Amino acid sequence: MIVQALTFYLLAAVMVAAALMVITARNPVHSVLFLILAFFTGGGLFVLMGAEFLAMILVIVYVGAVAVLFLFVVMMLDINFVELRQGFLVYLPVGALIGLIMLVELFLVLGSWVAGPELTAMAAAPTPALNEVSNTHALGELLYTRYIYLFQAAGMILLVAMIGAIVLTHRVREGVRKQRISDQVSRRREDSVELKKVTPRGGI
C-alpha cells in the first residue's frame, strides 16, 4: 500500500510539473516533449487505478499519434514564435479578465453541484474485481449495451467532422491543379503517346 501511494505521488508530481512546463517552455518542441511526458505519467496513473485499457489508449493514440503529429508540425512549419508573442502584452489584461470570469463561473458551478441519490444506481457498472471480468470487457459492456446510442451519436459527429474537413480541403481554388481520376482512366494511348522518327545526329 505504501509503494502504491509513493508511486501515485511520484507520477502525480511529474505530471503536474510536465503540464506546467508545457505552457511555460519557450521552445515549442520542448513543450510537445513535456506533453508526451505528461501523457506517459497519466497512463501510469490509469494503470494504478486498474484501467489498463485507458492507459494503453492514452499511450498509443495520444503519444503515438497526436503528440508526435504536433511535434512534426511544429518542426516542419518553422513558425516565428517571437513575432507571434509581440502582441501578447497588449491582450494580456483582456485575457486575464476573461480567465477570471471563467474561474468564478467554475467555482459557482462546482459550489452548487449536489449529487442526487439516484446517481449511485445509474453509475453502477461491472468491475473487474467483483465480477471477474477484465477492464476492457467491462468497458465494452458499458459502451455497447447501456451507452450504445450515445456511442453511435459520437461516431456520427466524428464522421460529419471528417467529411466537413475533406470537403473544405477539396474546395475549388484558383491556380490549384487537381487530380481527375475519370480523365486518367479514360485516357487513350493516341492522346498521350506520339512516335517521332529521329535521324542520327539530327536531334528531336
Summary of the structure (lengths in Angstrom):
residues: 204
radius of gyration: 27.6
end to end distance: 84.7
largest distance: 96.0
contacts: 406
relative contact order: 0.05
helix: 75%
strand: 0%
